[in-house]
Amino acid sequence: MSYKNLLQELAQKHGFSLPVYSTTSDGSVQVPMFKSTVVFQDGSFQGEPANTKKQAEMNAARVAFQHFEDSKSFKLLK
């Protein structure tokens, strides 16, 4: 499942600003580690580190998407 694309679709569907990613590289040249943070709707979300920039962005998108889904479910329960 491509959380990065789901997050963008969610933004477009609800008229939110598109997600903005900030990705940094940690680690050595031989074993790069990337960390990504995405700013979306009501906050900034950091994903787990990954070996590729794309995977790091996907991890951050998954955290943001899950946060949005959890808060949406929580509001429906009230």
PyMOL commands that set and color helices and strands:
alter all, ss='L'
color gray80, all
select helices_A, chain A and resi 3-14+53-77
alter helices_A, ss='H'
color red, helices_A
select strands_A, chain A and resi 20-27+32-40+43-46
alter strands_A, ss='S'
color yellow, strands_A
deselect
rebuild
show_as cartoon
